Amino acid sequence: MRKVNSIDKTGKVLFVDDKGTGTTIGTKTDCNAYGYDYTGRFCYAFKTQKDDNKDDNIVQGFGNSLSGKLHNVNGNGNEVLAGFNANVLGNNNLVHANASNSITVGKGNYTEHYGSFNYSASNTANRCKFMLLQLSGTTTNATPTELYIGGEVAQRFIINSDFESAFAIDYTAVGLNAASNEVWTNYGHATFKYVNSTLTEVGHTKATTIRDSALDYDIEFAAINGTEDYIELKVEGEASHTVYWNVILKVTEVRV
């Protein structure tokens, strides 16, 4: 059995030749020995698929379905409805249309939020996952102010009303006073559920607050039921304080 010398970006394999000093395209027997795909007279470790109707896609694997453009997909059987930097690695994952600038890793995964990182290794598709969301924004007074994913207005933690779900959210919040360079941080946990068509906050524990003593800031979650149900996050600064905010949500989700 010949040894593999190289695999190029299209998946084409070259083998070490019999002299051991050069390369050869090999035979079907060489190819099959590695479990690769022998097509025509070439051996492929994988095949790169390009959708001729959509520009700027990089796709490696089989049976992937794409909409829009600017995808980077590596795997099999992924359905990508979002465009513009929807990155997918794995098998049988679904990326919803509103989930641009997202990353999806694993199998049986589902990505529904703008700018999110999503991981799953579930044998049952659409059942459970781990997700990271980054919410950011600025406050200039003591009025509670909503933060959005990536600071993009109206990009929220929307709930998929097709499923009953439970959400365990560990979060890290930091606010930086732009004038004094003083810092306020809070680490905590919030739990929500969506059952019987209603989103409910089960509880919110502000576990640890570490801050410069002059600051009296705050953070709050809320269940918003409406045309789109979503988990709202607001922060509160102080009068005459310009505060830059960043909050990371680490979400463990299961649904039926």
Secondary structure as UniProt FT lines:
FT   STRAND          4..7
FT   TURN            9..10
FT   STRAND          12..16
FT   TURN            18..19
FT   STRAND          23..24
FT   HELIX           28..33
FT   TURN            34..35
FT   STRAND          37..39
FT   TURN            40..41
FT   STRAND          42..44
FT   TURN            52..53
FT   STRAND          58..60
FT   STRAND          65..66
FT   STRAND          71..76
FT   STRAND          79..80
FT   STRAND          86..91
FT   STRAND          94..95
FT   TURN            97..98
FT   TURN            100..101
FT   STRAND          103..107
FT   STRAND          110..111
FT   TURN            114..115
FT   STRAND          117..121
FT   TURN            125..126
FT   STRAND          128..139
FT   STRAND          145..146
FT   STRAND          148..149
FT   TURN            150..151
FT   TURN            153..154
FT   STRAND          157..158
FT   TURN            161..162
FT   STRAND          165..177
FT   TURN            178..180
FT   STRAND          183..195
FT   TURN            196..197
FT   STRAND          198..211
FT   TURN            213..214
FT   STRAND          218..224
FT   STRAND          230..236
FT   TURN            239..240
FT   STRAND          243..255
//
